Amino acid sequence: MSISKSPDMKRFVILTAAFLLCHVASAQEMIFGILAGGNISLMSGNGTINIGNYVPLTITTGHVLGGGFIGGVAQLDFKAWGIRGEVSYSQQGMQFNADYLGGTLIVSRRSNSVNIPVMAYVKALDDRLSIMLGPQLGVAFGGADFFGGLNTRDVPDRYRWSGDDFNVLDVSACLGVEYLFIESFGIFARYNHGFLNVFKRLEFEGYSDSAPYGKNRVVQIGLVYKFGQ
């Protein structure tokens, strides 16, 4: 025996669905903004650098390198939680030292990237504090090694990476917090943990990196301003 829905039941289902859709639409808000700040970055991993015909010099764990970032943010806000996307230009890299000809060779390895994180967040402290977590896609479009610390003609001032030197794509995990001083302006801090080797090779005119290896590790501290809040 089949049971068909009565007209009253059908009207109830339609009205209930319409109410839920209107409630969800009214509960969400699209927010846009801008952000900028500073990076404290490092590339994990070891390698060697060959200077001319001299013995290879071991690159141990490097030092952090400062940089900056600037970009835009868009977030779909559902009162207590939301989804946030960003697009930003970011300067990243590392610095390492090596003994060479009785002195210290200082290499600053800097890369330029466009980073696109997509994170979920939850709110606390009267909606002023947000905790964010999600993946990030990085697209590198260039970089260079800057040499200093030695007064010698054997070492160039700079070597600009070619397309054969680095991998274009990077994938990271992002974990961060944001605190709003007022409804539209606040500060945030974030850690980005890269999973992919950012290098293919580095080789130029008697100078080369042997099996260069490095994964991005970046701490970001910045300010955010949200329009229309």
Phi, psi and omega in degrees: 000127180265148180242117180265148179286137178285159176303324179295319179294319179297317179296324179295316180296316180296315180294322178295316179296319179296321179296316180295319179296318179294324180294317179295317181297321180283337183278342183259155181215136177265125185236136178240154180194183177233156180214154179198156180173202184241150176253142165242107192237160180207150171246118182286163177107162181242169177187191175227154175235132180257123180255105181059229180261012181278169182296148178300144178251130183283131173265112176270185180306129187275182177261159179290155181231137179273153178197192181221169176211154177207143182184195180235160182225144172223131181222142176260110191257128177243053178065281186270348181206178180183182178234132187233132175238149181220156168225123183215150170271131186224136173260122185226171177154210180198172174224139177219159181244154174210144177284131183206123178053041178077004178232189181246122175272125180250122181243122173256115183258109188242136177236154178243128185220154165255120182253137183230086176275148171231114189232145168269150179218154174235153186252156176207175177053059179058038178069008179278330182255132175236137175250124189242143178208135177172179181274162177221135173257127177249137178238107180276139179233015175156175179173179182199156169259129177251128184253139178201179176093350181228142175260079182215142180282349182285344184245127179287164176286326184204145170234115180276128182295144173263175180295342179275354187270330188227155174275134186290318187262143174224148178235130183228163168251137183243134174227127184204172175227151177225139177231128181263120175290317171232180188298330186249357187222135181197187181234150178217157175225143186210148174242128178248123183247107182281150182247346186248147174293128184272356184243148167260302177198163171223114186209126183198127169036058177086355177244133182208150169261129179270115182049060181299142184214133177189139175240139185290134172229112189228129170255127181243135174230125186204180178246149180227140176233130182247130185280145170073018178265000000 
